[in-house]
Amino acid sequence: MKVLVATEKPFAKVAVDGIRKEVEGAGFELALLEKYTEKKQLLDAVADADAIIIRSDIVDAEVLAAAKQLKIVVRAGAGYDNVDLAAATAAGVCVMNTPGQNSNAVAELALGMMVYAVRNFYNGTSGTELKGKRLGIHAFGNVGRNVARIAKGFGMEVYAFDAFCPAEVIEKDGVKALASAEALYETCDVVSLHIPATAETKNSINYALLNKMPKGALLVNTARKEVINEAEMVKLMEERTDFKYVTDIMPANHAEMMEKFAGRYFATPKKMGAQTAEANINAGIAAASQIVDFIKNGNERFRVNK
């Protein structure tokens, strides 16, 4: 049984060591494809793999067709839009993610970006504080829960809306549940986005919704760039000089945003929510553990395709 770790951006050595311990401890073979530069290298490497661990690497129909023995793909992280789920299902391949392993890292980044924004990007001028501000968490999953935990330490009033999470579950964490996205944006000074990119959510963060936010509003996006209606974000920020937007997913219109909204807009050079040593290690080892459990026991707990 061969487990391939295919990572254009490699795991840290300590993570690879942990993956090796899980895989070889189960009696399986571990193969590494790191820092590859051409898709052909990936296609060759998957030919005899029974399982694959990836990070942001693309597993599309071509890769799946080349992997004749493949049984499972695990994306070490929460998002899995780099895997063609329909093609995997058609090929009889189970796809999993590793939810929760990166959650604290993303949450800490979200709060760090909030501080950076309200203190005017550390430009030496007088800013404001997070204490007493109303924070809205849009989607109350693993990351959202961690954002709430940290924000309460800052003394923020924390609200949340999640179409799929019961209000009583949200309120049990000491967070005020709101009944709609509109109510969340109307109520909160700061909104932290944690929704996935789906057919329903793409472009859903639009002018009408954002314009409901109070004066001096801040939007923090550590989710997916596709959920933002970028053209309408420009329109909003042109009209509302009080509005700030910070994100760790650089939008397609980044140059325009920088030119027009310097001092109110910031994007990291690349997506970095999960870029911590701890998250890297946790997600990699969790992926290996899930593969072993799937192959030995048929456990499909974290399966994301049908």
Backbone as a ProteinNet text record, in pm:
[ID]
protein_1_A
[PRIMARY]
MKVLVATEKPFAKVAVDGIRKEVEGAGFELALLEKYTEKKQLLDAVADADAIIIRSDIVDAEVLAAAKQLKIVVRAGAGYDNVDLAAATAAGVCVMNTPGQNSNAVAELALGMMVYAVRNFYNGTSGTELKGKRLGIHAFGNVGRNVARIAKGFGMEVYAFDAFCPAEVIEKDGVKALASAEALYETCDVVSLHIPATAETKNSINYALLNKMPKGALLVNTARKEVINEAEMVKLMEERTDFKYVTDIMPANHAEMMEKFAGRYFATPKKMGAQTAEANINAGIAAASQIVDFIKNGNERFRVNK
[TERTIARY]
86.1	0	89.5	77.9	169.1	95.5	149.7	96.1	192.4	142.5	223.3	192.2	296.7	282.7	328.1	233.2	263.4	243.6	353.8	346	442.6	386.3	468.5	533.4	455.6	510.3	521.3	640.9	656.4	612.6	577.1	556.7	692	687.8	808.6	861	990.4	1050.5	982.9	951.6	889.1	753.1	681.9	553.3	572.8	673	702.2	741.5	819	857.6	735.2	639	515.8	430.2	424.5	350.1	414.2	546.7	619.1	590.9	590	564.6	426.6	325.7	188.7	181	237.3	224.3	304.8	432.4	516.9	482.3	431.5	386.8	268.7	192.4	77.4	118.2	248.4	296.6	285.6	262	249.2	381.2	393.7	510.8	481.9	580.4	565.5	654.4	597.7	673.9	653.9	759.4	753.5	776.9	690.8	713.1	703.4	819.1	823.5	881.6	831.5	883.6	884	783.8	779.6	741.8	787.3	769.7	682.1	653	569.8	461.3	347.1	236.2	274	358.2	398	464	537.4	600.6	494.7	386.8	277.2	207	181.7	114	195.5	326.4	412.4	409.6	412.1	421.1	293.9	178.3	50.9	18.8	96.7	63.6	43.6	125.3	113.2	76.5	17.8	-19.4	-159.4	-172.3	-303.2	-371.1	-289.4	-341	-250	-308.4	-231.2	-264.5	-161.5	-176.5	-129	-212.3	-177.2	-197.8	-147.3	-175.9	-261.5	-199.3	-274.5	-261.4	-207	-182.4	-314.4	-316.2	-438	-451.7	-564.3	-596.8	-722.4	-699.5	-809.2	-835.7	-921.2	-959.4	-838.5	-743	-624.2	-538.4	-522	-444.2	-513.6	-644.8	-721.3	-716.2	-718.1	-711	-574.7	-470.6	-335.8	-312.8	-396.8	-378.3	-470.9	-432.2	-519.9	-551.3	-459.7	-478.3	-536.4	-560.5	-593.1	-725.8	-722.4	-841	-885	-788.8	-821.2	-723.4	-778.9	-700.5	-736.1	-636.3	-663.1	-594.2	-674.2	-622.1	-588.9	-461.4	-418.4	-456.8	-575.2	-631.3	-781.9	-846.3	-992.8	-1053	-1002.6	-1057.4	-1016.7	-1102.9	-1071.8	-1116.7	-1123.7	-1166.8	-1057.1	-940	-834.3	-845.7	-950.9	-976	-1106.7	-1105.3	-1226.6	-1309.5	-1406.4	-1484.9	-1567.4	-1626.7	-1710.6	-1627.2	-1508.1	-1420.1	-1372.4	-1346.8	-1304.4	-1415	-1537	-1651.2	-1667.9	-1657.7	-1670.9	-1562.5	-1444.7	-1333.7	-1335	-1433.9	-1442.6	-1338.9	-1295.2	-1192.3	-1257	-1224.1	-1270.7	-1183.6	-1246.2	-1172.8	-1206.4	-1104	-1122.7	-1044.2	-1085.9	-1004.9	-966.4	-899.4	-861.8	-915.3	-1047.4	-1107	-1056.7	-1038.5	-1000.2	-850.6	-769.7	-625.8	-560.2	-617	-561	-639.4	-740.8	-839.1	-780.5	-697.5	-641.6	-549.7	-472.6	-381.9	-458.9	-568.6	-649	-714	-763.6	-829.9	-733.2	-612.4	-513.5	-479.5	-470	-443.1	-557.4	-681.5	-797.7	-793.7	-764.5	-757.5	-638.4	-526.1	-409.8	-438.8	-513.4	-548.8	-645.6	-732.4	-823.9	-745	-649.9	-567.7	-492	-433.8	-358.3	-446.2	-569.2	-659.5	-707.2	-750.5	-804.4	-695.7	-568.8	-457.9	-394.8	-478	-438.8	-311.5	-302.8	-192.1	-55.9	-55.4	67.8	140.4	63	124.6	162.9	148.2	188.9	78.3	-41.8	-154.1	-240.7	-329.8	-416.7	-528.8	-539.8	-644.2	-751.3	-812.5	-913.9	-879.8	-961.3	-939.5	-1049.8	-1017.7	-1117.7	-1210.3	-1162.7	-1244.2	-1374.9	-1485	-1615.4	-1677.5	-1598.4	-1652.1	-1738.5	-1835.2	-1923.3	-1864.9	-1827.2	-1769.3	-1873.9	-1889.8	-1979.8	-1900.3	-1931.4	-1863.6	-1959.7	-1923.8	-2010.9	-1967.6	-2037.3	-2015.1	-1940.2	-2006.4	-1956.4	-1904.7	-1805.4	-1741.2	-1619.6	-1522.3	-1403.2	-1326.6	-1309.3	-1236.5	-1319	-1446.3	-1532.9	-1536	-1538.9	-1539.5	-1410.3	-1298.4	-1170.5	-1161.3	-1216.2	-1220.7	-1300.5	-1414.5	-1497.9	-1420.2	-1351.1	-1274.1	-1170.5	-1095.9	-989.8	-1049.4	-1154.5	-1215.3	-1272	-1324.5	-1376.5	-1264.9	-1143.4	-1027.9	-992.8	-1027.8	-1007.9	-1118.8	-1222.3	-1334	-1434.8	-1440.4	-1536.9	-1672.3	-1778.6	-1911.6	-1921.4	-1946.1	-1936.6	-2074.4	-2100.4	-2224.2	-2187.2	-2282.5	-2255.7	-2383.4	-2365.3	-2472.9	-2416.3	-2489	-2453.1	-2582.5	-2606.8	-2732.1	-2746.8	-2634.6	-2638.8	-2607.2	-2585	-2551.9	-2665.6	-2728.1	-2840.4	-2801.8	-2894.8	-2868.9	-2823.6	-2881.5	-2845.8	-2700.1	-2647.6	-2505.9	-2416	-2452.2	-2376.5	-2382	-2501.5	-2519.9	-2451.8	-2435.6	-2368.8	-2224.1	-2166.1	-2028.8	-2020.4	-2131.6	-2131.7	-2132.9	-2185.6	-2193.7	-2340.9	-2374.7	-2514.2	-2545.9	-2642.5	-2680.3	-2777.9	-2752.7	-2844	-2909	-3027.8	-3111.2	-3080.3	-2998.9	-2971	-2837.9	-2782.6	-2659.9	-2684.5	-2801.7	-2835.5	-2830.9	-2885	-2884.3	-2741.4	-2656.8	-2517.6	-2445.2	-2462.2	-2390.4	-2447	-2575.9	-2637	-2587.4	-2560.9	-2530.1	-2383.7	-2292.9	-2152.7	-2059	-1964.4	-1861.9	-1755.9	-1728.7	-1628.9	-1696.4	-1676.9	-1725.6	-1607.4	-1598.9	-1495	-1560.4	-1514	-1575.2	-1512.8	-1598.9	-1550.1	-1637.6	-1706.4	-1793.1	-1712.1	-1752.9	-1685	-1729.2	-1656.9	-1695.2	-1783	-1912.3	-2008.2	-2089.7	-2174.2	-2260	-2345.3	-2386.8	-2473	-2395.1	-2268.8	-2195.6	-2108.1	-2075.1	-1988	-2052.4	-1976	-2021.5	-2132.5	-2156	-2267.5	-2234.3	-2105.1	-2066.1	-2057.5	-2169.9	-2188.5	-2218.3	-2242.1	-2266.4	-2383.1	-2494.1	-2615.3	-2590	-2517.3	-2491.2	-2390.6	-2280.9	-2174.9	-2219	-2305	-2349.3	-2439.2	-2481.9	-2561.9	-2475.6	-2343.7	-2255.9	-2247.1	-2228.1	-2221.7	-2101.7	-2100.7	-1989.3	-1860.7	-1750.5	-1622.8	-1607.3	-1681.3	-1685.2	-1555.8	-1533	-1417.7	-1461.8	-1422.7	-1445.6	-1311.4	-1305.4	-1184.8	-1218.4	-1142.3	-1169.3	-1049.9	-1065.4	-965.6	-1030.5	-1136.8	-1211.8	-1167.7	-1244.1	-1213.6	-1240.6	-1159.8	-1178.8	-1306.8	-1350.7	-1468.2	-1597.5	-1600.1	-1724.8	-1747	-1641	-1650.9	-1689.7	-1790	-1819.9	-1723.1	-1615.3	-1504.7	-1542.5	-1621.5	-1663.7	-1749	-1837.8	-1924.2	-1847.6	-1740.9	-1654.8	-1590	-1544.6	-1486	-1590.2	-1709.5	-1817.3	-1845	-1852.2	-1879.8	-1769.6	-1643.9	-1533.9	-1513.6	-1555.6	-1554.2	-1655.6	-1770.8	-1877	-1856.5	-1797.5	-1783.7	-1636.8	-1592.5	-1451.9	-1419.9	-1523.8	-1504.6	-1479.4	-1494.8	-1494.5	-1353.4	-1315.4	-1185.8	-1206	-1115	-1119.5	-979.8	-964.7	-836.8	-860.7	-766.7	-786.5	-654	-657.1	-536	-551.8	-650.8	-665.3	-666.4	-556.4	-543.9	-648.3	-730.9	-833.4	-774	-853.2	-807.6	-780.5	-853.6	-836.9	-749.3	-650.4	-563.3	-497.8	-445.8	-376.5	-470.8	-593.4	-692.5	-726.4	-742.2	-774.6	-662.1	-537.8	-423.4	-417.2	-442.4	-434.1	-543.5	-664.4	-778.5	-796.3	-755.4	-793.8	-674.6	-562.9	-445.4	-481.7	-442.6	-476.1	-606.4	-683.8	-809.9	-819.9	-718.6	-721.8	-585.8	-588.3	-464.1	-490.4	-396.9	-401.2	-262.4	-255.9	-127.6	-79.7	50.7	102.1	48.9	17.9	-41.4	-128.6	-212.2	-300.2	-214.3	-230.6	-138.7	-207.4	-339.6	-410.9	-356.5	-319.8	-271.8	-119.4	-51.5	93.8	160.8	144.3	219.5	281.4	388.9	453.6	357.2	279.3	187.9	78.6	18.3	-89	-35.4	82.2	147.3	164.7	215.2	238.4	106.1	12.2	-115.8	-191.1	-199.9	-277.6	-213.3	-80	-10.3	-27	-7.7	-18.5	-163.3	-257.5	-399.8	-434.6	-381.9	-407.9	-358.4	-237.3	-180.9	-264.1	-304.3	-384.9	-519.4	-581	-709.7	-696.2	-585.3	-561.9	-549.5	-471.8	-453.3	-587.9	-664.6	-794.7	-892.4	-885.1	-972.3	-936.5	-809.2	-765.9	-785.8	-754.3	-762.6	-904.5	-979.3	-1108.5	-1227.7	-1200.8	-1310.5	-1373.7	-1303.7	-1358.9	-1363.3	-1483.2	-1501.4	-1551.7	-1521.9	-1577.4	-1560.1	-1444.7	-1417.1	-1431	-1504.8	-1526.6	-1603.5	-1561.2	-1627.2	-1692.1	-1670	-1740.8	-1837.9	-1936.3	-2042.3	-2018.8
-119.3	0	123.9	205	319.1	451.2	533	665.7	769.1	853.1	957.4	1092.4	1161.9	1301.7	1386.7	1452.5	1533.9	1680.7	1750.4	1889.1	1978.5	2061.2	2161.7	2253.2	2287.8	2361.6	2260.3	2211.6	2098.4	2127.9	2021.4	2027.8	2052.9	2105.5	2116	1975.7	1966.2	1835.1	1762.7	1836.6	1772	1714.7	1780.1	1727.8	1600.8	1601.9	1482.4	1366	1396.3	1291.5	1231.8	1318.2	1271.1	1189.2	1232.5	1157.6	1020.3	1019.1	892.3	795.5	848.4	763.6	699.2	779	726.9	621.2	653.1	567.5	438.2	451.5	333.1	251.1	319.2	247.6	156.2	190.5	107.5	-1.3	-2.1	-103.2	-62.7	66.9	115.9	179.5	197.1	263.6	412.1	496.2	641.2	687.2	765.1	825.6	976.7	1052.2	1198.2	1256.2	1349.1	1430.4	1575.3	1636.6	1772.1	1869.8	1992.9	2101.5	2065	1988.6	1953.9	2076.4	2078	2198.1	2174.5	2047.5	2017.2	1917.5	1930	1838.7	1695.2	1675.4	1539.4	1466.1	1537.6	1474.8	1419.1	1494.8	1448	1328.8	1336.5	1227	1096.6	1108.1	989.7	934.2	1024.7	981.9	913.6	952.1	895.2	759.7	718.8	598.2	474.1	460.8	342.1	375.8	493.8	536	486.7	440.1	399.4	515.6	608.4	723.4	842.9	962.2	1085.4	1187	1250.4	1367.4	1488.1	1593.4	1715.4	1836.8	1949.6	2077.5	2160	2253.4	2332.2	2273.7	2156.5	2090.5	2052.2	2058.8	2032.7	1883.5	1826.3	1688.2	1695.8	1695.5	1707.5	1572.8	1573.2	1448.9	1380.3	1458.9	1400.3	1326.4	1388.1	1323.8	1196.3	1204.4	1087.9	974.7	1008.3	906.5	837.5	910.6	853	764.8	783.8	711.9	590.6	486.9	369.9	296.5	302.3	228.9	315	441.2	537.7	507.5	515.5	490.8	615.4	700.4	816	930.7	1053.5	1177.2	1255.4	1300.2	1386.1	1519.9	1624.3	1761.6	1803.4	1828.4	1869.6	2016	2037.4	2170.7	2163.1	2276.4	2277.9	2285.9	2376.7	2393.2	2278.4	2245.5	2133.4	2162.7	2290.3	2325.8	2303.5	2254.7	2216.8	2069.9	2002.1	1863.4	1856.9	1788	1769.5	1658.2	1698.2	1601.4	1509.7	1565.4	1484.2	1377.3	1415.5	1319	1212.9	1254	1158.5	1057.4	1106.5	1017.8	919.7	971.3	885.6	779	811.1	715.8	625.1	644.2	562.6	598.5	725.9	772.7	857.3	825.5	904.3	1029	1143.9	1269.2	1318.6	1353.1	1407.8	1537.7	1617.7	1730.1	1703	1796.2	1779.3	1897.5	1904.1	2021.8	2042.9	2169.2	2205.6	2216.4	2153.7	2150.9	2287.5	2369.6	2502.5	2614.4	2576.9	2676.2	2786	2749.9	2852.4	2945.1	2888.7	2971.9	3077.2	3035.6	3129.3	3233.7	3187	3279	3384.2	3342.4	3438.8	3541.4	3494.7	3588	3688.8	3640.8	3729.9	3839.7	3802.7	3903.7	3996.1	3940.4	4024.6	4127.1	4085.9	4178.6	4285.7	4247.7	4347.4	4455.7	4414.1	4511.1	4600.9	4540	4613.3	4719.3	4683.2	4775.5	4888.5	4855	4961.3	5054.4	5009.8	5099	5162.3	5175.4	5246.1	5190.8	5058.4	4988.2	5033	5067.8	5106.6	5220.5	5319.6	5431.1	5548.4	5529.9	5635.3	5728.4	5714.7	5800.8	5733.5	5811.5	5761.8	5675.4	5551.3	5459.8	5438.9	5323.3	5288.8	5152.2	5110.4	4983.2	4884	4755.7	4651.2	4634.4	4666.1	4651	4729.6	4661.6	4725.9	4725.7	4691.6	4685	4560	4567.3	4453.6	4375.2	4251.8	4164.7	4066	4060.8	3964.1	3853.1	3729.6	3614.1	3550.4	3555.8	3503.1	3360.1	3266	3120.3	3079.8	2995.8	2961.3	2818	2790.8	2659.8	2660	2574.4	2563	2694	2763.4	2890.1	2995.3	3004.9	3103.2	3090.7	2968.1	2945.2	2995.1	2973.1	3021.4	3173.2	3233.6	3379.3	3434.8	3372.1	3415.5	3405.9	3294.9	3273.7	3383.8	3414.3	3514.7	3655.1	3682.8	3816.5	3851	3751	3777.5	3821.7	3770.8	3815	3960.3	4011.1	4153	4240.8	4177.8	4255	4297.1	4224.9	4256.5	4192.7	4254.5	4192.9	4104.2	3976.3	3882.8	3832.1	3844.9	3798.6	3699.4	3616	3523	3491.7	3464.6	3408.2	3290.9	3179.5	3060.6	2990.6	2981.4	2923.2	2775.9	2710.3	2566.8	2530.2	2629.8	2603.6	2655.3	2569.6	2613.5	2726.3	2816.6	2932.2	2889.6	2780.1	2738	2692.3	2637.3	2595.9	2719.3	2822.2	2948	3013.8	3020.6	3090.9	3018.1	2886	2807.7	2851.2	2907.6	2957.4	3103	3155.9	3293.8	3395.6	3354.1	3440.7	3464.3	3586.2	3618.1	3575.6	3487.5	3437.9	3534.5	3566.2	3650.2	3566.1	3608.3	3523.4	3534.5	3632.5	3650.2	3719.7	3705.7	3777.5	3927.8	3969.9	4113.4	4169.4	4094.1	4138.7	4147.9	4054.5	4054.4	4180.1	4211.9	4326.1	4458.9	4463.7	4585	4612.4	4506.1	4516.8	4544.1	4490.1	4478.4	4581.2	4626.8	4720.6	4649.6	4524.5	4442	4310.5	4263.9	4131.2	4048.3	3925.9	3831.4	3719.2	3702.7	3607.6	3469.2	3367.6	3229.3	3134.3	3187.3	3104.2	3036.7	2916.4	2849.8	2910.1	2880.1	2924.6	2816.2	2841	2747.7	2823.7	2751.8	2817.5	2925.9	2901.1	2997.3	3116.9	3095.4	3203.4	3287.8	3238.2	3315	3449.7	3556.8	3695.2	3740.7	3664.3	3698.8	3815.7	3844.3	3958.7	4077.6	4146.5	4246.1	4384.6	4476.8	4616.2	4628.4	4564.1	4577.1	4530	4420.1	4364	4449.5	4483.4	4557.9	4700	4756.9	4894.3	4905.6	4791.2	4790.4	4814.2	4796.1	4806.3	4950	4965.8	5100.4	5179.9	5308.3	5397.3	5345.5	5352	5304.8	5153.7	5089.6	4943.3	4883.4	4757.8	4680.8	4539.9	4495.5	4357.4	4285.9	4166.7	4083.9	3953.1	3921.5	3800.2	3705.2	3595.9	3489.1	3361	3378.1	3263.8	3235.2	3284.2	3262.6	3392.6	3423.1	3547.9	3545.3	3423.5	3412.6	3459.2	3466.2	3506.8	3657.9	3731.7	3877.5	3916.9	4002.6	4063.7	4181.5	4159.9	4256.2	4389.5	4387.1	4512.1	4594.8	4527.6	4599	4644.8	4573.7	4619.3	4752.7	4765.3	4892	5003.6	4977.4	5077.7	5121.7	5024.6	5055.6	5142.6	5105	5178.1	5315.6	5330.6	5464	5555.3	5499.1	5579	5595.9	5494.2	5497.2	5506.1	5629	5650.6	5607.3	5567.7	5518.3	5367.1	5298.4	5151.9	5098.1	4992.9	4928.5	4780.9	4728.4	4587.2	4528.7	4420.1	4349	4202	4141.4	4003.9	3931.1	3799.2	3721.8	3642.7	3683.5	3627.5	3745	3767.2	3883.6	3879.7	3982.6	3983.5	4003.7	3971.5	3987.9	4134.4	4225	4368.6	4435.5	4362.4	4412.4	4546.1	4558.6	4682	4801.8	4781.4	4889.1	4925.7	4824.8	4849.3	4926.9	4887.8	4956.9	5102.6	5124.4	5260.5	5350.4	5295.7	5378.6	5391.2	5286.6	5281.7	5263.3	5321.2	5314.3	5367.8	5293.8	5333.9	5275.7	5210.8	5147.5	5002.3	4957.7	4823.1	4757.5	4628	4551.1	4406.7	4349.1	4206.7	4148.6	4028.8	3960.5	3914.2	3896.1	3854.2	3718.5	3630.3	3500.3	3457.6	3359.4	3311.9	3252.8	3303.5	3263.2	3229	3208.9	3176.3	3054.2	2952.9	2827.9	2819.4	2930.4	2926.1	2945.9	2847.3	2843.1	2704.5	2696.7	2566.4	2467.3	2516.9	2427.8	2373.2	2460.7	2416.8	2320.8	2350.9	2265.8	2124.1	2113.7	1983.3	1912.6	1984.6	1924.7	1868.5	1946.8	1904.8	1785.9	1786.4	1676.3	1545.4	1549.2	1426.3	1378	1472	1433.3	1364.5	1415.6	1354.8	1210.6	1189.1	1053.9	961.5	1011.4	931.8	893.2	987.5	960.2	855.9	859.5	759.9	620.2	610.6	480.9	428.6	515	474.5	433.7	504.2	471.2	335.2	314.6	190.4	69.8	87.9	-25.5	-48.9	60.4	47.1	97.7	156	207.2	334	405.1	526.3	640.5	689.5	797.7	925.9	945.5	1057.6	1192.7	1215.5	1348.7	1350.4	1255.7	1250.1	1374.1	1432.4	1552.6	1531.2	1414.4	1382.5	1268.4	1258	1156.7	1032.7
0	0	0	-103.8	-120.2	-97.6	-8	21.1	-35.8	-126.2	-188.4	-124.6	-83.3	-40.1	-157.6	-224.1	-342.6	-306.6	-283	-235.8	-312.6	-397.1	-466.3	-362.8	-257.2	-142.6	-28.7	-0.1	91.4	234.3	304.2	448.1	515.2	636.4	717.6	748.6	772.5	797.2	913.2	1018.6	1135.2	1098.4	1004.8	959.1	877.2	788.4	707.6	798	901.7	996.4	1064.9	1100.1	1163.7	1069	943.2	840.2	820.1	811.2	792.1	907.4	1028.1	1145.7	1137.1	1096.6	1083.8	972.9	857.7	739	753.9	787.4	799.3	922.8	1025.9	1145.8	1116.9	1011.7	971.6	873.1	837.9	744.8	599.1	571.6	435.2	389.9	259	200.4	182.3	212.3	192.9	78.5	-13.9	-123.8	-119.5	-150.5	-147.5	-286.5	-326.4	-446.4	-400.7	-380.3	-325.6	-427.8	-423.6	-508.6	-656.8	-699.5	-841.6	-924.2	-1048.4	-1132.1	-1254.6	-1284.2	-1401	-1363	-1427.2	-1398.3	-1430.2	-1533.2	-1571.8	-1456.1	-1373.8	-1257.2	-1162.3	-1145.9	-1061	-1124.7	-1254.2	-1324.5	-1315.3	-1325.8	-1314.8	-1172.3	-1074.7	-934.5	-885.2	-938.2	-889.3	-951.7	-1050.6	-1128.1	-1040.9	-934.6	-849.9	-705.1	-685.4	-549.9	-513.7	-389.8	-337.7	-264.7	-215.8	-141.3	-167.6	-164.9	-188.5	-80	-28.9	58.4	-21.7	-25.8	-98.7	-8.7	-54.6	10.6	-86.5	-158.9	-257.5	-397.8	-407.4	-535.1	-603.1	-735.9	-813.1	-843.8	-801.3	-838.7	-925.6	-1058	-1152.9	-1220.3	-1320.7	-1388	-1450.1	-1501.8	-1563.5	-1460.9	-1345.4	-1238.5	-1191.9	-1174.2	-1128.7	-1231.1	-1359	-1464.2	-1464.3	-1427	-1424.7	-1302.3	-1199.8	-1072.7	-1067.6	-1136.7	-1155.3	-1024.7	-927	-801.9	-690	-719.3	-614.1	-543.9	-411.8	-330	-253.2	-217.1	-133.7	-158.9	-158.2	-161.3	-36.7	36.6	152.1	132.4	135.9	130.1	272.8	300.5	433.8	453.8	504.6	523.2	516	529.9	532.1	392.2	308.2	173.7	83.4	-13.1	-102.8	-245.9	-282.4	-417.8	-521.3	-478.2	-571.2	-613.5	-568	-607	-685.5	-798.7	-879.6	-814.8	-734.8	-656.9	-746	-850.7	-940.1	-1009	-1055.2	-1121.3	-1023.5	-898.9	-796.3	-767.6	-754.6	-730	-845.4	-967.2	-1085.8	-1090.2	-1035.3	-1034.8	-912.4	-825	-704.6	-599.7	-600.4	-506.8	-397.1	-273.2	-158.8	-144.3	-122.2	-98.5	42.2	117	251.6	267.1	364.4	411.5	557.2	620.9	761.7	841.4	860.1	923.9	1066	1099.1	1235.2	1258.6	1174.1	1200.3	1180.1	1090.4	1063.1	1132.4	1207.8	1252.7	1339.6	1436	1523.2	1445.9	1352.5	1272.2	1193.7	1130.3	1051	1142.6	1256.4	1349.5	1402.6	1437.8	1486.6	1378.2	1253.5	1143.3	1130.2	1137.6	1125.4	1231.2	1354.8	1461.6	1441.3	1395.2	1367.8	1260	1157.6	1049.9	1099.2	1193	1251.6	1324.4	1406.9	1480.3	1382	1280.2	1178.9	1112.1	1081.4	1011.6	1102.1	1223.8	1309.5	1360.8	1356	1393	1269.3	1164.8	1041.9	979.4	976.2	910.4	964.1	1094.1	1163.8	1094.4	1048.7	974.6	1064.7	1196	1288.8	1331.4	1271.9	1309.7	1415.5	1473.2	1579.5	1522.5	1572.7	1526.5	1631.3	1628.4	1727.8	1788.9	1885.6	1953.9	1919.1	1935	1912.2	2032.9	2151.2	2271.6	2259	2285.7	2276.9	2138.9	2036.4	1900.2	1885	1794.6	1765.5	1648.5	1676.2	1573.9	1523.4	1392.4	1332	1265.2	1299.7	1240.1	1140.7	1012.9	907	876.7	936.3	933.8	1060.5	1138.8	1272.6	1275.8	1189.1	1188.5	1278.4	1247.2	1332.5	1343.9	1231.3	1236.5	1309.2	1275.5	1339.5	1490.7	1539.5	1684.3	1748.6	1678.7	1731.8	1726.7	1622.3	1615.6	1734.1	1762.7	1875.8	2007.2	2026.8	2151.2	2170.8	2064.7	2075.5	2089.7	2013	2014.3	2151.6	2220	2354.9	2448.3	2425.5	2503.2	2477.8	2360.2	2326.9	2385.3	2439.3	2493.4	2387.8	2275.6	2170.4	2202.2	2151.4	2154.3	2031.2	2050	1938.4	1895.6	1764.9	1701.9	1591.7	1554	1443.9	1368.6	1239.6	1157	1080.1	1085.7	1009.6	971.6	842.6	793.2	831.3	864.1	890.6	1035.4	1119.4	1260.1	1347.8	1428.7	1512.4	1607.4	1631.2	1717.7	1856.6	1907.5	2043.8	2052.9	1943.2	1940.9	1946.4	1870.3	1870	2007.8	2064	2191.7	2307.1	2293.3	2397.8	2414.4	2307.6	2312.3	2358.1	2408.5	2455.6	2343.6	2227.8	2110.1	2078.1	2036.9	2005.2	1862.5	1847.5	1714.6	1648.8	1522.3	1445.2	1335.5	1293.9	1208	1059.3	1019.8	877	857.7	737.7	704	710.3	662.6	664.1	806.7	901.4	1040.8	1094.3	1053.2	1098.9	1050.6	921.8	864.6	915.4	939.8	996.4	1137.9	1211.3	1353.7	1382.4	1301.9	1343.1	1279.6	1361.4	1316.1	1232.5	1269.9	1201.7	1164.5	1041.6	1001.8	955.1	1007.8	968.8	888.7	765.4	671.5	682.3	692.9	700.4	619.3	519.6	435.8	324.8	282.7	171.3	38	-67.1	-201.6	-264	-266.9	-328	-432.4	-503.5	-603.4	-537.8	-412.7	-341.9	-288.3	-249.3	-182.2	-275	-393.1	-483	-517.3	-500.9	-525.8	-431.1	-322.1	-231.8	-139.8	-121.5	-38.1	-132.2	-141.6	-247.1	-190.1	-277.9	-238.9	-141.1	-174.5	-91.3	51.4	64.5	197.2	274.4	211.1	278.7	314.9	234	259.3	381.8	434.2	557.4	681.3	666.8	782.7	834	966.3	1026.2	976.8	1006.6	970.8	1036.1	960.1	1012.1	1005.9	917.2	910.8	857.2	896.3	851.8	813.5	694.5	651.2	646	707.6	708.5	637.2	533.3	455.5	461.4	537.1	536.5	483	403.8	350.2	206.7	109.8	-32.5	-107.6	-208.9	-282.1	-365	-406.7	-494	-428	-295.6	-228.2	-236.4	-271.2	-281.6	-423.8	-436.1	-565.5	-580.6	-652.8	-654.4	-716.9	-822.9	-887.3	-791.3	-717.9	-623.6	-499.7	-463.9	-354.5	-391.2	-514.6	-561.3	-552	-601.4	-597	-453.4	-363.2	-223.1	-163.7	-187	-124.9	-188.3	-313.1	-375	-305.6	-272.6	-210.6	-60.6	2.8	148.2	187.1	209	242.4	385.3	460.1	596.8	600.9	489	485.7	459.9	535.5	516.6	481.9	399.8	360.3	369.3	445.8	454.4	424.9	352.4	308.3	294.8	313.8	285.3	156.2	74.9	-58.9	-156.1	-223.1	-310.2	-422	-434.7	-539.3	-678	-779.1	-917.7	-949.7	-882.6	-908.6	-802.1	-753.4	-646.3	-682.5	-804.1	-843.8	-837.2	-884.8	-880.7	-736.1	-651.4	-510.8	-442.3	-470	-410	-453.5	-581.3	-636	-579.4	-570.6	-530.2	-379.8	-305.5	-164.1	-71	-105.7	-19	119.5	222.2	358.3	408.6	317.2	359	312.5	239.5	181.4	198.6	229.4	239.9	200.2	123.1	89.5	107.5	162.7	176.4	37.9	19.6	-111.5	-156.7	-61.2	-93.5	23.6	2.4	109.7	220.2	342.1	447.4	578.5	574.6	697.6	768.2	692.1	751.2	753.7	721.8	711	846.9	933.7	1059.2	1070.9	1147.2	1166.9	1230	1327.5	1399	1307.6	1227.3	1137.3	1032.4	981.1	881.7	936.4	1057	1120.1	1147.4	1210.1	1248.8	1128.7	1020.6	903.5	833.7	822.3	755.6	829.8	960.5	1039.8	1043.9	1052.2	1050.3	918.8	807.2	675.8	671.7	723.2	725.3	813.3	929.2	1021.6	959.7	887.5	822.8	711.5	638.9	533.8	594.4	700.7	767.3	818.5	881.2	935.9	825.4	712	598.7	539	514.6	449.7	542.2	670.9	764.1	816.3	837.7	906.1	825	706.5	624.9	678.7	768	829.8	727.6	696.7	598.5	664	788.5	866.1	797.1	738.5	681.1	529.2	476.4	330.4	284.1	171.4	120.4	-15.7	-77.5	-203.2	-177.4	-262.4	-239	-322.1
[MASK]
++++++++++++++++++++++++++++++++++++++++++++++++++++++++++++++++++++++++++++++++++++++++++++++++++++++++++++++++++++++++++++++++++++++++++++++++++++++++++++++++++++++++++++++++++++++++++++++++++++++++++++++++++++++++++++++++++++++++++++++++++++++++++++++++++++++++++++++++++++++++++++++++++++++++++++++++++

